[in-house]
Structures are given as C-alpha cells and as structure tokens.
Amino acid sequence: MEIKIKGIAVAAFIYMYSAMAVFFAGWLRPAWAIGICVVLGIGFILGMRSWCHEMEDTVFLSKRTLCIGVLLVLFFCWHTGIGAFTGQAGDWMKHNAVMHDLAEKEWPVIYQTDYGESMLCYYTGFYLLPAIAGKIFGSFRAAELAQYALAAAGIFLLWILVIKAGEIKSRKGQILCLGLLFVFSSGMLPLGQTVCGSLYPDNFPFGSHEWMNPETVRIQYTSNWSLLKWVPGQAVVPWLATVLLLLRPHKTQNYVLIGLPVLLYSGFAMVGVAAMMLAVYLCDIVQGGWQRAKKAFSASNILLAAAGCVQVFYFWGNISGSKPEYLGFHWLDYGKKPEFYFIFCFFMFGFYALLLFKENRKNYLYWITIAALSVYPRFSMGLYNDFTMRTSIPALFVLMILILRFLGLQEERDKSLTIRKTLLVAGLVIGAFYPFLNLRESITKNEIGEIYRTDGYGTLEQLADPSNEDIQDDWKYNYYTYDLENDFFYKYLARRK
C-alpha cells in the first residue's frame, strides 16, 4: 500500500493546530476570537500550500504491517496510563485535575479562593479537545476516552512520518521502529548509574530510577516511554513538529507553521524546537546568504507569529508572576563533581553520537543535535529541572531518527559498520531496561475493565493559593495567573463570564 507523505503531513498539521483553534475560540472575547482565528486560518493555509509544494514522497506499507502497527500503537497507548486503562504515574493527578476543570468549568477557567481570583494558565493543548467531549457527554470518562483516541491518532501519524524520516523500507524494520520509538529510545542509564554509584556511593541511588542525581544536581534525559507515561501532553506534538522539520529542514518560510503549535503543549519543548530551527537557519545563511535568509519573512510566518502572540500574552501572566528565586533559570553548578556532567553526557547520548560520527560528520543536523544535548545539562529551571528534561525532547528525537537511518545502512559499504551496529544495538538494549520494566509492570498488573485513574485532586482550585505554605511550590506556581487585574490577557483578550 502506497501512502503519500503529503496527506499524512496535512493530517499531522491539522492535528497540531486543532487545539489552538479551540483555545482561541473558547478563551477569547468573540471579536478577538474571530479575528485571531481568521489570521490563524490564512497563515495556516498559506503555510500548508508552501510546505506541501512538490512534496511527492511516499512510503510503502503492506496491509498486514499497517494493521500490526495500529494494534501496537493502541497497545502502547493503553499501557501508558492515557485513558486510565492501566495504572497512571503520579503526575496524572495534575493532568486529570486540569482536564476536570476544562471539562466542568466555563472557559477561561477562573478559580475563586481565599487568596482571590486566579486563572488556569498551563499547557492545555493535550486537554482541550477531550474536555469538549467531556462537556458534550457530561462525563469525565468520555473526556478520558477521547484523550486516548487522540493520543493514539497522533502516535500513528508520528509512526508513518518516522518511517519516512528514518528511511525504513523493510516490513520488519517498519514494525520494529515502534519498539525503538517507545521501548529502546533511551540513553544507557543503568550503566551511567553504575558508574556514578561507584564514584559517589553516598549519593546513589538518589530518587527514582529515572534520575541521575549527585547530591542536589538534578538532570535527566527522559526516555520516550517515560514521557508518554508521565507527560504525554508535552511529548506527542513536539515529536510531530520535530519529524516534520526533519522532512523539510530548509523550508524556513514554514518554520512558524511547524513550531507554533508546540507552545500550547510544552513551552520548554518549544524552546528546543526553536533553537534547532535557529541553528539550521544560521547554517543556511552561511551557505546561501541573504537569498536564503529572506525566506523566513514569509506571509505565513508573519501571520502565524501574530496569532501566536496571543498565546505568549496568555502564558506571560504565569511567567511574570512572583515565584521563589530557586525556581528560576540558573546556570547549573556541578560543584566539586564536574566529571558528573561528562559521565551524564557520555551515557545519555555521547556513546551513540560516537558510533554515528563517520556517516554524519558532514551532516550539520547531527552537530546541532550534539551541541544542544551538550548545552542543556548546564542549565536548570523549576523544582525538578524541567528545562533540561523537556527542552531536550526535539534533539533526542533527532538523534533517534539518525540511529534509525544508521541501522538501515548496508554492511557491505563499510567493514566497521557491523561492529558499530552491534555496539549501538547493545547500548539500546541496555537503555531499554527501565522502559521494559515499566511496560512489564503495566501488563502484569493490568486487569481488563478496571479503572486505574490517579485522581487525587479533582480540581486545581484547592491548590491556587501561593500564600499556603502547605502546598508544594511546584504545584501552586506552575498552573495559574494570579494578578488578574494587571494581566494583559485577562483584561483585554479573555472572554468575560
């Protein structure tokens, strides 16, 4: 069966932009909603026409491969906790509370507490469409089921695009790449922990098995499986944007089209996508001069960026609010253990990068990726350093695509290729240790028909009080705009009840 990438890409763009359109229509005053949606629509259509121009690429999948792929996508989604079919990770308390409030309260969501009024200000992209289903059917379960269906649809589109970007032609490879996407897509964390445990026996193990922390240094490059289990809303759309960028990296006239939707799903992932685009853009300018540089000033980019300013105003109410200093953006000091940084980099991506070097030494996307992954662990932001964890999502995904291309090379081209492939596969198997344990636990503890919802909050309203010292800082500062009377979005753009 021949599948046109143009059609899959169009579906992916519509998938990413649908939540934005819902946000503008549901949160803005009618006049602003109409105007911004018109600007968004025109920019979107112009961008799509440009991105799809002369896109004739296809992938070939047998009907059997397609059916197996769909079943595997549904299987993986089932065991991540999306839809509450299996046990949900701890962060789902907050995910479910956000979707509860979007489904049950009027938009924009306003909280009334003893502290005063506040507004929900968070990455709502993953919850808006499911919340509409919850409103229509008057059921939170309907919202969960819609969320499961939408997540599965996004991952299916991602799979097809990854097959093309990874240059996977064999039927077996097309199926196995789903395993690499979600089970084998991790750095060699067990080996890294072993080395750190021997060097710093007083500090390891520290926290859960997903972390590598000496003393107070918190850095993590999250596996794709852990992203789906803990923060699927901050993963699927950034992955789609990254692979769409890889398919046509030099179409700078469509960069805003690709990157803008990510902001409603993950601000830090948006930083990662934007940094990659900027680096590619600068490389294009070096090679092509002003003729390439001016392409970025396309009508689509300008219109979509104008529409995106509304989202910036929305998030600014949260970003600019008063927060404890330690939650801010900092240079990460490794203190007396600077070697920990190099250990982390080697085991989380450096080993793979070395094996890929020979085939990619002239590929500047490879160098951009390695540079990004080397820089992000030098910075910290948030209680658990979400900056490093989430900003790295696009670069880690590019690295995975490069690995897929490398594994598809024919051995007769290079005598050393077989050795390097063997070493890389060994690293991937080691990296799959924790994702496999998580998947096995989900499978063995699952009972069909049971609901495993992590639903401790019900609503975020009870946490909207920065003066309450009993509420963890990570909760009371990440989800709200407090000073509504001085917030531009609320005063001039937001719908009034």
C-alpha positions in Angstrom: 0.0 0.0 0.0 1.4 3.4 -1.0 0.9 6.2 1.5 1.5 9.8 0.4 3.5 11.7 3.0 1.8 14.9 1.9 -1.5 13.5 3.2 0.0 12.3 6.5 1.7 15.7 7.0 -1.5 17.6 6.3 -3.3 15.4 8.9 -0.5 16.0 11.4 -0.6 19.8 10.9 -4.4 19.7 11.4 -3.9 17.5 14.5 -1.5 20.0 16.0 -3.5 23.2 15.1 -6.9 22.0 16.2 -6.3 22.6 19.9 -5.0 26.1 19.1 -8.2 26.9 17.2 -10.3 25.6 20.1 -8.2 27.7 22.5 -8.7 30.9 20.6 -12.4 30.3 20.0 -13.1 29.3 23.6 -10.9 31.6 25.7 -11.1 34.9 23.8 -13.8 37.5 23.5 -15.9 36.9 20.4 -14.4 39.8 18.3 -10.8 38.7 19.2 -11.7 35.1 18.7 -13.0 35.7 15.1 -10.1 37.9 14.2 -7.4 35.7 15.5 -8.9 32.6 14.0 -9.1 34.3 10.6 -5.4 35.3 10.9 -4.5 31.8 12.0 -6.5 30.2 9.2 -5.0 32.3 6.5 -1.5 31.8 7.8 -2.1 28.0 8.1 -3.4 27.7 4.6 -0.6 29.7 3.1 2.0 27.7 5.1 0.4 24.3 4.2 0.5 25.2 0.5 4.1 26.1 0.7 5.2 23.2 2.8 3.4 20.7 0.6 4.7 22.2 -2.7 6.4 19.5 -4.7 6.1 17.0 -1.8 5.8 13.8 -3.7 7.4 11.4 -1.2 5.6 8.2 -0.3 6.1 5.2 2.0 5.1 1.6 1.2 3.4 -0.4 3.9 1.6 -3.8 3.4 -1.9 -4.1 4.8 -0.5 -6.6 7.4 2.2 -4.1 8.5 -0.4 -1.3 8.8 -2.7 -3.5 10.9 0.1 -4.6 13.2 1.3 -1.1 13.5 -2.2 0.2 14.5 -2.5 -2.6 17.1 0.9 -1.8 18.6 0.1 1.9 18.8 -3.2 1.1 20.6 -1.3 -1.3 22.9 1.4 1.1 23.8 -1.1 3.9 24.4 -3.1 1.6 26.6 -0.2 0.9 28.9 1.0 4.5 29.3 -2.0 5.4 31.5 -3.7 7.5 28.9 -7.4 6.7 29.1 -6.9 5.2 32.6 -6.9 1.6 31.4 -3.7 0.9 33.4 -2.0 2.4 36.4 -1.2 6.1 35.9 2.0 7.8 37.0 1.9 10.4 39.8 1.8 13.4 37.5 -1.6 12.3 36.3 -3.2 13.7 39.5 -2.4 17.1 37.9 -3.3 16.0 34.4 -6.7 14.8 35.4 -7.3 17.9 37.5 -6.6 20.1 34.5 -8.9 18.1 32.3 -11.6 18.0 35.0 -11.6 21.8 35.2 -11.6 22.3 31.5 -14.5 19.8 31.1 -16.6 21.1 34.0 -15.9 24.8 34.3 -16.5 27.7 31.8 -13.6 29.0 29.8 -11.4 30.7 30.6 -11.2 28.7 33.8 -11.3 31.1 36.8 -10.7 29.9 40.4 -12.1 31.5 43.5 -10.1 31.0 46.7 -9.5 32.9 49.9 -6.4 34.3 48.3 -8.5 35.8 45.5 -9.2 35.1 41.8 -6.8 33.3 39.6 -6.9 31.8 36.1 -5.7 28.4 34.8 -2.6 29.1 32.9 -1.0 25.9 31.6 -0.1 23.9 28.5 -3.7 23.0 27.8 -3.3 21.6 24.2 -3.5 18.0 25.3 -6.7 18.5 27.2 -8.9 21.0 25.3 -10.4 18.6 22.7 -11.0 15.8 25.2 -12.6 18.4 27.5 -15.1 19.3 24.8 -16.1 15.6 24.7 -16.5 15.7 28.5 -18.7 18.8 28.2 -20.9 17.3 25.5 -21.5 14.0 27.2 -21.4 15.3 30.7 -18.8 12.7 31.6 -15.2 12.8 32.6 -14.9 9.2 31.4 -15.8 10.5 27.9 -13.0 13.0 28.1 -10.5 10.3 29.0 -11.6 8.0 26.2 -11.4 10.9 23.7 -7.9 11.7 25.1 -6.8 8.1 24.5 -8.2 8.1 20.9 -6.5 11.4 20.1 -3.2 10.3 21.6 -3.3 7.1 19.6 -4.1 9.0 16.4 -1.1 11.4 17.0 1.3 8.5 17.6 0.0 6.7 14.5 0.7 9.8 12.3 4.1 10.0 14.0 4.9 6.4 13.2 4.3 6.9 9.5 6.4 10.1 9.4 9.2 8.4 11.3 9.2 5.6 8.7 9.9 8.2 6.1 12.3 10.3 8.0 14.2 7.2 9.2 14.4 5.8 5.7 12.9 2.5 6.8 11.9 0.3 3.8 11.7 -3.2 5.1 8.5 -4.5 6.6 10.3 -5.9 9.7 12.0 -2.6 10.2 8.8 -0.6 9.9 7.3 -2.7 12.8 10.4 -2.8 14.9 10.8 1.0 14.7 7.8 1.3 17.0 9.8 -0.6 19.6 12.7 1.8 19.1 10.3 4.7 19.4 9.0 3.7 22.8 11.0 1.0 24.5 14.6 1.3 23.2 14.7 5.1 22.9 16.8 5.9 26.0 20.4 6.5 27.0 22.3 3.9 28.8 21.0 5.0 32.2 21.7 1.7 34.1 25.4 1.8 33.1 25.6 5.5 34.0 24.1 4.8 37.4 26.5 2.0 38.0 29.5 4.3 37.2 28.1 7.1 39.4 27.2 4.7 42.2 30.8 3.5 42.3 32.2 7.1 42.2 29.7 8.6 44.6 28.4 5.8 46.8 26.9 8.3 49.3 24.7 9.9 46.7 23.4 7.0 44.7 20.8 5.7 44.3 19.0 9.1 44.6 15.4 9.4 43.7 13.7 7.1 41.3 15.4 5.1 38.6 14.7 7.8 36.0 17.1 10.2 37.6 20.9 10.6 37.7 21.5 13.0 40.7 24.7 13.6 42.6 23.6 15.5 45.7 21.4 18.4 44.6 22.2 18.2 40.8 19.1 17.2 39.0 19.4 16.4 35.4 17.6 13.9 33.3 17.1 13.0 29.6 13.8 11.2 29.7 13.1 8.1 27.7 10.2 8.3 25.2 8.4 5.7 27.2 8.7 7.8 30.4 7.5 10.8 28.5 4.4 9.0 27.5 3.8 7.7 31.0 4.4 11.0 32.8 3.8 13.9 30.4 2.3 12.7 27.1 0.9 16.1 26.5 4.4 17.5 26.3 5.7 14.8 24.0 3.5 13.8 21.1 3.1 17.2 19.4 6.8 18.2 19.9 7.8 14.9 18.3 5.5 15.6 15.3 6.9 19.0 14.9 10.5 17.7 15.1 9.9 15.0 12.4 8.1 17.5 10.2 11.1 19.8 10.5 13.4 16.9 9.6 11.4 16.1 6.5 11.9 19.6 5.1 14.6 21.3 7.2 15.4 24.1 4.8 11.9 25.5 4.2 12.4 28.3 6.6 9.3 30.0 5.2 7.3 27.4 7.2 9.2 27.4 10.5 6.4 29.1 12.4 3.9 26.7 10.9 5.9 23.8 12.3 6.9 25.2 15.7 4.0 27.4 16.8 1.6 24.7 18.0 4.2 23.2 20.3 3.9 26.2 22.6 0.4 25.2 23.7 1.7 21.8 24.6 5.2 22.4 26.1 7.0 25.7 26.5 10.4 24.1 27.1 10.0 21.7 24.1 9.1 24.8 22.1 12.5 26.3 23.1 14.2 23.1 21.9 12.4 23.2 18.6 13.1 27.0 18.1 16.8 26.5 19.0 17.1 23.8 16.4 15.4 25.9 13.8 17.6 28.9 14.5 20.7 26.8 14.2 19.6 25.3 10.8 18.6 28.8 9.7 22.0 30.2 10.5 23.7 27.4 8.7 21.6 28.1 5.6 22.5 31.7 5.7 26.2 30.8 5.8 25.7 28.6 2.8 23.3 30.7 0.8 23.5 34.2 2.1 20.6 36.7 2.0 18.6 34.8 -0.6 18.0 32.0 1.9 17.8 34.3 4.9 14.9 36.4 3.5 12.7 33.3 3.0 11.9 33.3 6.7 9.9 36.6 6.3 7.1 34.8 4.5 3.4 35.8 4.8 2.7 32.6 6.6 5.4 33.1 9.2 4.3 36.6 9.9 0.6 35.9 10.2 1.1 32.8 12.4 3.6 34.6 14.6 1.0 37.4 15.0 -1.6 34.9 16.1 0.9 33.2 18.4 1.4 36.5 20.3 -2.0 35.8 21.9 -0.5 32.6 23.4 2.5 34.5 24.6 0.3 37.0 26.4 -1.6 34.1 27.9 1.5 32.4 29.3 3.1 35.7 30.3 0.7 36.1 33.2 2.2 33.0 34.7 5.8 33.5 33.7 6.0 37.1 35.0 4.3 36.3 38.3 6.2 36.3 41.6 7.9 33.0 42.3 10.6 31.7 44.6 14.1 32.5 43.3 15.3 28.9 43.3 12.6 28.0 40.7 14.1 30.4 38.2 16.6 30.0 35.4 20.1 29.2 36.6 23.5 28.1 35.4 23.8 24.6 36.9 26.7 24.3 39.2 28.2 20.8 39.5 30.3 21.9 42.4 33.1 19.6 43.3 31.9 16.9 40.9 32.3 18.4 37.4 33.1 15.0 36.0 29.5 14.0 36.6 28.5 16.3 33.7 30.7 14.3 31.3 29.6 11.0 32.7 26.0 12.0 32.1 26.6 13.2 28.5 28.5 10.1 27.5 26.0 7.6 28.8 22.9 9.5 27.7 23.9 10.4 24.2 27.6 10.5 23.7 28.1 6.8 23.1 25.6 6.8 20.3 27.0 10.0 18.8 30.4 8.5 18.5 29.1 5.5 16.7 27.1 7.7 14.3 30.0 10.1 13.7 31.5 8.5 10.5 28.3 8.7 8.5 27.2 12.1 9.9 30.4 14.1 10.2 29.2 16.4 7.3 25.5 16.5 8.5 25.1 19.7 10.4 21.8 18.5 11.9 24.0 15.9 13.7 26.3 18.6 15.0 23.4 20.8 16.0 21.8 17.9 17.9 25.0 17.0 19.8 25.7 20.7 20.6 22.1 21.1 22.0 22.3 17.9 24.1 25.7 19.1 25.5 24.4 22.5 26.4 21.0 21.7 28.1 22.5 20.0 31.2 24.4 23.2 32.0 21.1 24.9 33.0 18.4 24.4 35.5 14.8 25.8 35.9 12.0 24.5 38.0 11.9 22.4 41.1 12.8 19.2 39.2 14.7 21.0 36.4 12.0 20.5 33.7 14.1 22.8 31.5 16.7 20.0 30.8 14.1 17.3 30.7 11.7 18.9 28.2 14.0 21.2 26.1 15.9 18.1 25.1 12.9 16.3 23.6 13.4 17.5 20.0 17.2 16.9 20.0 16.8 13.4 21.5 14.2 12.6 18.8 16.5 13.8 16.0 19.2 11.5 17.5 16.7 8.6 17.4 16.0 9.3 13.7 19.7 9.3 12.9 20.0 6.0 14.7 17.2 4.5 12.6 19.0 5.7 9.4 22.2 4.2 10.7 20.7 0.8 11.5 19.3 0.7 7.9 22.7 1.0 6.2 24.0 -2.0 4.3 27.0 -3.6 6.0 29.0 -4.2 2.7 29.6 -0.4 2.5 32.0 -0.4 5.5 33.8 -3.2 7.2 33.5 -1.4 10.6 29.7 -0.9 10.2 28.8 -4.3 11.6 30.9 -3.7 14.7 29.4 -0.3 15.3 25.9 -1.5 14.7 26.4 -4.3 17.2 27.7 -1.8 19.8 24.8 0.5 19.2 22.2 -2.2 19.5 23.8 -3.3 22.7 23.6 0.3 24.0 19.9 0.4 23.0 19.2 -2.9 24.8 20.8 -1.6 28.0 18.9 1.7 27.7 15.6 -0.3 27.3 16.0 -1.8 30.8 13.8 0.7 32.7 11.2 1.2 29.9 10.8 -2.5 29.6 10.4 -2.9 33.4 7.7 -0.2 33.4 5.9 -1.8 30.4 6.1 -5.3 32.0 4.7 -3.9 35.3 1.8 -2.3 33.5 1.0 -5.5 31.6 1.2 -7.8 34.5 -0.8 -5.6 36.9 -3.5 -4.7 34.5 -7.0 -6.2 34.7 -9.3 -5.5 31.8 -12.2 -3.4 32.7 -10.7 -1.8 35.8 -10.1 1.9 36.1 -6.7 2.9 37.3 -7.2 6.6 37.5 -4.8 8.7 39.6 -7.3 11.4 40.6 -6.3 12.8 43.9 -7.1 16.4 43.2 -10.3 16.5 41.2 -9.7 20.3 40.7 -6.8 22.6 40.8 -8.8 25.2 42.6 -7.7 23.9 46.0 -4.0 24.5 45.1 -4.4 28.0 43.8 -3.1 29.8 46.9 0.6 30.9 46.9 0.3 32.0 50.5 -0.4 28.5 51.7 2.9 27.0 52.8 1.4 23.5 52.9 1.1 23.5 49.1 4.2 22.4 47.3 5.8 25.2 45.2 5.8 23.1 42.1 2.0 22.9 42.2 1.0 26.4 43.3 3.2 28.3 40.8 3.0 26.3 37.6 -0.7 26.4 36.8 -2.0 29.8 37.5 -2.1 33.5 36.7 -2.7 35.2 40.0 -2.7 39.0 39.5 -5.6 39.1 37.1 -6.3 42.8 37.4 -2.9 43.6 36.0 -2.7 40.8 33.5 -2.9 41.9 29.8 -4.5 38.7 28.5 -7.3 38.7 31.2 -8.0 42.4 31.0 -8.2 42.9 27.2 -8.4 39.5 25.4 -10.1 36.9 27.6 -13.8 36.1 27.4 -15.9 37.6 30.2 -18.5 35.5 32.0 
